[in-house]
Amino acid sequence: MDHDLDPDGLRLPIKLDSTSNGEFVPIPLSERLRRANRTAHEQADRFAARLGLKRRQFLVTSCGAASTLLAFNACHAEGKRPGGYFEVSKEAALEPQLAQAQLGKQEFIFDVQGHFVNPTGAWLKTVPAGAKPLSNFEKAACALSNGPEDRAYLRCLSGDEFVKDIFLDSDTDIMVLSFVPSTREGEPLTIEEAAATRDIVERMEGSKRLMLHGRVNPNQPGDVEDMERLKGFGVSAFKTYTQWGPTGAGFWMTDDVGIAFVERARKLGVRNIAIHKGLPFGPRSYEHSTCRDIGPIAKRFPDMNFLIYHSGYVAGKAEGPYDPKRTDGVDALVTSLAEAGVKPNSNVYAELGSTWRFVSTRDPTSAAHLLGKLFKSVGQDNVLWGTDSIWYGSPQDQIQAFRTFQISDELQAKHGYPRMTAELRRKVFGLNAARPYGLDVGSLKAYAEADHVAREKANYAERPNPSFATHGPKSRREFINLAAWSGGGP
């Protein structure tokens, strides 16, 4: 079997690296995390040999993913008892049926945060001649980059690659296509381009595989006025970034512009307001990246849904037991809801894009506290699955990590966190988001199991060729390169 994307098996199926989504500066791996990767590679060599497989052949199987998670468990457990771990049997590294039972598809998966870059979009008109934005990204060196046109490498980040990464190389059933903050002239992906990509998928016999956000920054002239036009594209939510503004200053949802935004959405009949909180872009207007306004705005508009993207998490800051004195991170969201009297499982939802990706393999104790606090304060019915892919490549590794993650008995007993059960995972993976996004899960599952994408995926499964590569910046240099061409956004 030939695998031209990674023939020597140099990439692991569970990615532990410094990649960011372009909204925060990449954070290098510690020596312990680098050692975790080395251990995973060594185990892959050993287990592949025992199964009589080449390294790459082994890594694309469920056994390869199980072996990698087991290696991460071992490194995180060195000298201490981590608060979270991956519940994978040691035998799963060598027993394909057991590995598939523990890591294989079991749930309806609705990813509420996805992205891609249009390789021929209007945003390129502002790029100087000869400049090559995003060219130093790992995925920009894919086979599609060999085309004759200038900047052919951008096809490696395009809609076609998006469909492969999301629907062929992962267990994702449905995704919401979201946006980055930008000026109105410099969007890397416009609503028209996003709608066209959605339509491509829907023409594959009508399956509703992609939904859309409409980007609105109410502190930018023209954005609130444009909301009616956005609605015409069938948006399922309006997405905003409270830390962003055309002059560099952010806003609070409780400011006049924030209230006008919510009232306009309500008048248009779009009940979902998706708000980027956490993953601060930098020190400027940092306070507006925190969640202190979420409780008050949710209390003021009980008939609207407030979807808190990233859950307020700050990359690189550990999450521990709830600390009422902390003014950022997940704790700020918990405090804001409690002080406003917004109860769990009401009209505030917490989304996990980038947040889960960062904490799951880097810091499973933080992952356990983060999930535990969200389940207690936001509610087990209101935590939403999101991956921020295509920046992280295929989200399959995030899915497999969540599918096996367990909060330790010690933290459950000490802090009242729930045990991660199959039922709870099903809720997070898709059932919770179905409510605010107005989906009939039964009907969508039936379509998704029999449409063109499903049949293509069945054929693809005979010769899987995942890249295990990521698309987002991995270094400060790549981050600065992305920021330079993102239309004024992070």
Residue pairs with C-beta under 8 A, 6 or more apart in sequence:
1 57
1 463
3 56
3 57
3 60
3 465
4 143
4 465
5 142
5 465
5 466
5 467
5 468
5 469
6 56
6 467
6 468
6 469
7 56
8 55
8 56
9 44
9 54
9 55
9 56
9 57
9 58
9 59
11 59
11 467
11 468
11 469
12 37
12 40
12 41
12 44
12 59
12 64
12 68
12 468
13 59
13 60
13 64
13 65
13 68
13 396
13 397
13 400
13 466
13 468
14 40
14 65
14 68
14 69
14 72
14 361
14 397
14 400
14 401
15 361
15 392
15 393
15 397
15 468
15 470
16 29
16 33
16 36
16 37
16 40
16 72
16 361
16 362
17 29
17 470
17 474
18 26
18 27
18 28
18 29
18 474
18 475
19 26
19 391
19 392
19 470
19 471
19 472
19 473
19 474
20 26
20 27
20 315
20 354
20 391
20 472
20 473
20 474
20 479
21 115
21 279
21 353
21 354
21 388
21 391
21 392
21 472
22 180
22 391
22 472
22 473
22 479
22 482
22 483
22 486
22 490
23 180
23 276
23 279
23 281
23 354
23 490
24 279
24 280
24 281
24 315
24 316
24 490
25 476
25 479
26 473
26 474
26 475
26 476
26 478
26 479
27 315
27 316
29 37
29 362
32 75
32 78
33 75
33 361
33 362
35 75
36 71
36 72
36 75
36 76
36 361
39 71
39 74
39 75
40 67
40 68
40 71
40 72
42 71
43 67
43 68
43 70
43 71
43 93
44 55
44 58
44 59
44 64
44 67
44 68
45 55
47 58
47 63
47 64
47 67
47 93
47 94
48 54
48 55
48 57
48 58
48 59
50 94
51 58
51 63
51 94
53 61
58 64
58 67
59 468
60 464
60 465
60 466
61 96
61 99
62 92
62 96
62 99
62 100
62 102
62 103
62 104
63 92
63 93
63 94
63 95
63 96
63 99
65 99
65 103
65 397
65 400
66 88
66 89
66 92
66 93
66 99
66 102
66 103
67 93
69 86
69 88
69 400
69 401
69 404
70 86
70 88
70 90
70 92
70 93
72 86
72 361
73 85
73 86
73 88
76 82
76 85
76 364
77 85
81 408
81 410
82 364
82 365
82 368
82 408
83 364
83 365
83 366
83 367
83 368
83 369
83 407
83 408
83 410
83 411
84 364
84 365
84 367
84 368
84 371
84 405
84 406
84 407
84 408
84 411
85 364
85 405
85 406
85 408
86 364
86 401
86 404
86 405
86 406
87 102
87 404
87 405
87 406
87 420
88 102
88 103
88 404
89 98
89 102
91 98
92 98
92 99
92 102
92 103
93 99
102 403
102 404
103 400
103 403
103 404
105 171
106 403
106 422
106 426
107 171
107 403
107 425
107 426
107 429
107 430
108 173
108 426
108 429
108 430
108 431
108 441
108 444
108 445
108 448
109 170
109 171
109 172
109 173
109 174
109 385
109 399
109 429
109 430
110 173
110 174
110 175
110 385
110 429
110 430
110 433
110 434
110 437
110 439
111 166
111 172
111 174
111 175
111 176
111 385
111 386
111 387
111 389
111 395
112 175
112 176
112 307
112 351
112 353
112 384
112 385
112 386
112 433
112 437
113 175
113 176
113 178
113 309
113 351
113 353
113 386
113 387
113 388
114 162
114 166
114 175
114 176
114 177
114 178
114 210
114 387
114 388
114 389
114 390
115 177
115 178
115 179
115 180
115 189
115 388
115 389
115 390
115 391
116 157
116 158
116 159
116 161
116 162
116 177
116 189
116 197
116 390
117 134
117 154
117 157
117 158
117 188
117 189
117 390
118 158
118 159
118 188
118 189
118 190
118 193
119 151
119 154
119 155
119 157
119 158
120 154
121 187
121 188
121 189
121 190
121 193
122 187
122 190
123 186
123 187
123 188
123 189
123 485
123 487
124 133
124 151
126 185
126 186
126 487
127 133
127 485
131 485
132 151
132 153
133 151
133 481
133 482
133 484
133 485
134 140
134 153
134 154
134 157
134 481
134 482
134 485
135 151
135 153
136 477
136 478
136 481
137 156
137 157
137 471
137 472
137 473
137 478
138 469
138 470
138 471
138 474
139 156
139 157
139 161
139 393
139 467
139 469
139 470
139 471
140 153
140 154
140 156
140 157
141 153
141 156
142 153
142 155
142 156
142 161
142 467
142 469
144 152
144 153
144 155
144 156
144 158
144 160
144 161
145 152
145 153
145 155
145 156
146 152
147 155
155 161
156 471
157 390
157 471
159 197
159 200
161 390
162 197
162 390
163 200
163 201
163 453
165 389
165 390
165 393
165 394
165 395
165 467
166 172
166 175
166 389
166 390
166 394
166 395
167 201
167 209
167 453
167 457
168 453
168 456
168 457
168 460
169 394
169 396
169 464
169 466
169 467
170 389
170 394
170 395
170 396
170 399
171 396
171 399
172 387
172 395
172 399
173 209
173 430
173 444
173 445
173 448
174 208
174 209
174 210
174 211
174 430
174 439
174 444
174 448
175 209
175 210
175 211
176 210
176 211
176 212
176 213
176 236
176 237
176 386
176 437
177 194
177 197
177 198
177 210
177 211
177 212
177 213
178 213
178 239
178 274
178 309
179 187
179 189
179 191
179 194
179 213
179 214
179 215
179 239
180 187
180 188
180 189
180 215
180 486
180 487
180 489
180 490
181 215
181 217
181 241
181 244
181 276
181 488
181 489
181 490
182 188
182 215
182 486
182 487
182 488
182 489
183 220
183 246
183 487
183 488
184 220
184 222
184 223
184 226
185 487
186 486
186 487
186 488
187 215
187 487
188 485
188 486
188 487
191 212
191 214
191 215
191 230
191 233
191 235
192 233
194 212
194 233
195 212
195 233
195 234
197 210
198 209
198 210
198 211
198 212
201 207
201 209
201 210
201 453
202 208
202 209
202 210
204 451
204 452
204 453
205 451
205 452
206 447
206 451
207 447
207 448
207 451
207 452
207 453
208 444
208 447
209 448
209 451
209 453
211 236
211 437
212 233
212 234
212 235
212 236
213 235
213 236
213 237
213 238
213 239
213 274
214 227
214 230
214 231
214 233
214 235
214 237
214 238
214 239
214 270
215 223
215 230
215 238
215 239
215 240
216 223
216 224
216 226
216 227
216 230
216 238
216 239
216 240
216 261
217 223
217 240
217 241
217 244
217 245
217 246
218 224
218 240
218 251
218 257
218 258
218 260
218 261
219 245
219 246
219 249
219 250
219 251
219 257
220 245
220 246
221 246
224 257
224 260
224 261
224 264
227 238
227 264
227 265
227 268
227 270
228 268
230 238
231 268
231 269
231 270
235 270
236 270
236 272
236 437
236 438
237 270
237 272
237 273
237 274
237 307
237 436
237 437
238 261
238 265
238 270
238 272
238 273
238 274
239 274
239 275
239 276
239 309
240 261
240 273
240 274
240 275
240 276
241 250
241 275
241 276
241 489
242 250
242 251
242 252
242 253
242 258
242 275
242 276
242 277
242 288
242 289
242 293
243 250
243 276
243 280
243 281
243 285
243 286
243 288
243 289
244 250
244 276
244 281
244 489
244 490
245 251
245 285
246 488
248 284
248 285
249 284
249 285
249 288
250 285
250 287
250 288
250 289
251 257
251 258
251 288
252 258
252 288
252 292
252 293
253 259
253 261
253 262
253 275
253 293
253 294
253 296
253 297
253 306
254 293
254 296
254 297
254 300
258 293
258 297
259 297
259 300
261 273
262 273
262 297
262 301
262 304
265 271
265 273
265 304
266 301
266 303
266 304
271 303
271 304
271 305
271 436
272 304
272 305
272 307
272 436
272 437
273 304
273 305
273 306
273 307
274 307
274 309
274 351
275 294
275 306
275 307
275 308
275 309
276 289
276 309
276 310
277 289
277 290
277 291
277 294
277 308
277 309
277 310
277 311
277 312
277 333
278 289
278 290
278 291
278 310
278 311
278 312
278 313
278 314
278 328
278 329
278 330
278 355
279 289
279 310
279 313
279 314
279 315
279 354
279 355
280 286
280 289
280 314
280 328
281 289
281 490
282 490
286 328
289 314
289 328
290 312
290 327
290 328
290 332
291 308
291 312
291 332
291 333
291 336
292 327
292 332
292 335
292 336
293 336
294 306
294 308
294 333
294 336
294 337
294 348
295 335
295 336
295 337
295 338
295 339
295 340
295 341
295 342
295 348
296 336
296 340
297 306
298 304
298 306
298 337
298 340
298 342
298 346
298 347
298 348
299 340
299 341
299 342
301 347
302 346
302 347
303 347
304 347
305 347
305 348
305 349
305 436
306 347
306 348
306 349
307 349
307 351
307 384
307 436
308 333
308 348
308 349
308 350
308 351
308 378
309 351
309 353
309 386
310 351
310 352
310 353
310 354
310 355
311 330
311 333
311 350
311 351
311 352
311 355
311 370
311 374
311 378
312 328
312 329
312 330
312 332
312 333
313 319
313 329
313 330
313 354
313 355
313 358
313 359
313 370
314 328
314 329
315 354
315 358
317 328
317 329
318 363
318 365
318 366
319 329
319 330
319 331
319 359
319 366
319 367
319 369
319 370
319 373
320 366
320 369
321 369
321 414
321 415
322 331
322 334
322 373
322 377
322 415
323 331
324 331
324 335
326 332
326 335
330 350
330 370
330 373
330 374
331 373
333 350
333 377
333 378
334 373
334 377
336 342
337 348
337 377
337 378
338 377
342 348
343 379
344 376
344 377
344 378
344 379
344 380
344 382
345 378
345 379
345 380
345 381
345 382
346 379
346 382
348 378
348 382
349 378
349 382
349 383
349 384
349 432
349 433
349 436
350 374
350 378
350 382
350 383
350 384
351 384
351 385
351 386
352 383
352 384
352 385
352 386
352 387
352 428
353 386
353 387
353 388
354 388
354 392
355 370
356 367
356 387
356 398
356 401
356 402
357 387
357 388
357 392
357 398
359 366
359 367
359 370
360 367
360 398
360 401
360 402
360 405
361 401
364 405
367 405
368 407
368 408
368 411
368 417
369 411
369 415
369 417
371 383
371 405
371 407
371 417
371 420
372 407
372 411
372 412
372 415
372 416
372 417
372 418
373 417
374 383
375 383
375 417
375 418
375 424
376 416
376 417
376 418
380 418
380 424
380 427
381 427
381 432
381 435
382 432
383 427
383 428
383 432
384 428
384 432
384 433
385 402
385 428
385 429
385 430
385 432
385 433
387 395
387 398
387 399
389 395
389 398
390 471
391 470
391 471
391 472
392 398
392 470
392 471
392 472
393 467
393 468
393 469
393 470
393 471
394 466
394 467
394 468
396 466
397 468
399 429
402 425
402 428
402 429
403 425
405 420
406 419
406 420
407 417
407 418
407 419
407 420
411 417
412 418
412 419
418 424
430 441
431 441
433 439
434 440
434 441
448 454
472 482
473 479
473 481
473 482
483 489
483 490
